[in-house]
Amino acid sequence: MVGLGDRIMIQRETPEHQGRVVWLASFPKSGNTWMRAIITALRTHPHLFGVDQLSSGSQPNHVGMSLNAFGLDARWLTPTEIDTLRHALITRTGVIPEFTGDNQIDDMPEVMERMNAPVFRKTHEVFRPGEPSIEPFPVEATRAAILIVRDPRDVTCSYAPFFGQSLEQAVESLAREGSETHANPALTQTAQPWGTWSTHAQSWLASDVPFPVHLVRYEDLKTDPISTLLPVFNSVGLMCTENELEVAIARTRFEKLQQAETERGFRETSPKTTQFFRSGKHGGWRDELDERLVQRIEADHGEVMIQLGYPLETPADQLGPIRSARQSRRRQEQTAWESLPPQLGLTVTVGSTPEELEGASHPRPWIQVTTDQALLTFNSGSRLLVSEGRKVQIDWETDDSPSKDGDDPSWMLQGWAVTLSVLQRGMLSLHAATVRIGDSTVAIAGLRGAGKSTTAMGLRARGHSILCDDVTVIQFKNNSAWTTPYDRNVHLLEDAATALGVDFDSLPRLSGGRPKVAFRPEDTEPDETKIDRIIVLAWAPPTTSIRVNQPAGVQRMNRLLAHTERDGIAPLVLGEDTYFTQVAKLADTVPITQITRPRGTWTLDDVLDLIENEATK
Amino acid sequence: MVVGPSVSVDNEPWLLKFPGLGSATVAEDGTVTIDPEPGEDSDLRSEALLYGWADLISWSRRGFSLIRGSCLVPSATSDSGLLLLGGDHELPEVEFPLLSRGWHLVSDKPTPMSETEAGLSAYPRSAPLVAPKRYRKQHEWAATALRQDSNAFGFEVPRAHTPIAIRGICEVRTRRLNEVVLENVTGLERFSIGAHLAIGGILSPVRDAREPDEAVAAHVRAASLPISALRIDPNTILVDVDLLLAWWDSVIES
């Protein structure tokens, strides 16, 4: 990544055989069309220039032009063959043929000049290197790229009407990686990943781009087009004088393009809008975006905005919590509520469950347990049935069609369904969050409200990885206790979220009980991991100080019973003998540390220090 | 080194090659041979080489233009064809509702066309109607994926099997805000559509001609046919197609 000082050109080592293609790369609504208009105006007689005659051809993902080039109907190709075709089409126009022997054209300067003239191609895609022979931006055909960037707050205001979105939706679109990541043979297109506004710019400015990239800011183009463009154009072989460029810019002034569109239309206008050339203003976002949307954009893209010279309005200490919550939200959006890691081996269905299980025990009024089935009935009326350790059925009372908009049954699935299924398979479920701290794996157990999730999130904020929250699956191998990490939401109370720098209001709210939100940490590797230590969190009266002790003898087992009996279900499902044997084995194989802290006092940082210390023992 | 498809036209027969897919030859008289890369799915590769490539070159070598659109007729015995021009996105949107109302397919895009004294004629191609996978759920026609991992499906739809006179042209596009659904194309726009009717480059039968009068004549003839512009919206497609049918009736009556 570069800073603003480097913005004129990122010079890289270029191959000896330089191609003709100059990529006009930009995130949508960043000034690409205006740039193409200027280039077209430079190359066109004034009387022939029109807004509908912009050069730069189709975008590179469209391989339908193969019908002209090769006579091929690309709909009959596989995605890989389509990628190969794209490469061939770009190479066909971009590689300058070598003239030797009888084909020498050194004495024909006009032909030479034409053969060497740059070919401009618009693209909204992110740069990616690609596999050999199917690189999406073939280096042998490429001369350079011109990356046009624009303040994402202004992009948002232009993007929303163009794609028929609200400003709020446009903010989300700029922060989403996008879905066009696979080839689409039916529409004769290769993948065309746009990335987010940030990742788009970062991809083109990254050090692995194998050709020169010229960075042009839309705002500089507006304020000083001549000195912004002249060196760039001359560098890529579009030779022009200052006067010629001045004339071209005068012919493509925004008002003129807008007027031409009003009079004759513009074929590139989206079906969702009546006007392509809408405002073109620099800083127009100040009149259109409210503070909340500005904060979201700056939380999503602040780092890259600063690097590209776009000052932020929001103080840094406000941006962190919003950023953290928004990243979590996007991780949740990318995960279907019913998805669980395959290593857990569960099948999930939605449908009605029985109200009663015949011959069941009732360790709590809302729990029914038999040897191979468990049925839980929640306050909302929703029910969860887990059978034979593998089958999960959810009777979702709140909504016929569970979705990730708002509350969904993921908490039921990720918590209770996993616990019940592992018990039915003869394993233990430890009521604990598990965190990877350096080379150690530490399970943090505690009763409801003991601060397991808050502690795990605090450790995450210190750079450690949350492997799972609330339910730690335990199985024994080679005299050690092992767990299978699985990604799930962490449920946070408002004070904990605030203390941890997470914007509570930006996260999905959970129904029932005290107000909690679901935070999705980063996904973890699903490999089984040995548990090196169990930390038991406990409360003490407010006047005491934090105490750390290592339980010994029978105390070790006592500490674990409270966190493994799972509302009395575990002894019923496993059988008392098996259950107590397993807990004893866990107490025997994993060191236990109890941390007792005073109620009513915020001691998180001290607790985190102690846990980090214990983990290194 | 360039890796990708190639067409060698220096010797007879013409040789088409696409590494990974296979090769084919097309003789001057249109005779085709297919040689897919061996291995699993070689049948699908054969079909791709044939319908997606060699067949098109074959029509072109026999002097036919290949039109950027599909041709359909109101019934199997009809003598009047409607040429639908449009992109891969728009054409199936109109083709399927027409087929559901009893129309028959002469050729899915691209359509072979020739000019005779009687006018412009479209010729049946045996390639299936190609459309995105999602149309399987909306229509009754049997469909299979053209290739592995592809979202392009071939649909077996009712066919017309004889050459058909083109009586009208409809250019289909996605409707923008405030655009009318259907209008007659007039003036210069008609010549623009006529001039862009045929696929150029290697599929143009007059690619080597020094004097392109032959092609110009076909364009002018196409421009003299009734031409409409249909602006579709997937949400109103049945109403949009009703308007197209009303226009078609007026063309036939006139």
Interface residues (C-beta under 8 A of the other chain):
Chain A: G64 S66 L67 N68 A69 F70 G71 L72 D73 A74 R75 W76 L77 T78 P79 T80 E81 T84 L85 H87 A88 L89 T91 R92 V95 S133 N184 P185 A186 L187 T188 T269 S270 P271 K272 T273 T274
Chain B: V2 V3 G4 P5 S6 V7 L16 F18 P19 G20 L21 E47 A48 Y51 G52 W53 L56 I57 S60 L66 G87 D88 H89 P110 V130 A131 P132 K133 L146 R147 Q148 D149 S150 N151 A152 F153 T174 R175 R176 L177 N178 I199 G200 G201 I202 L203
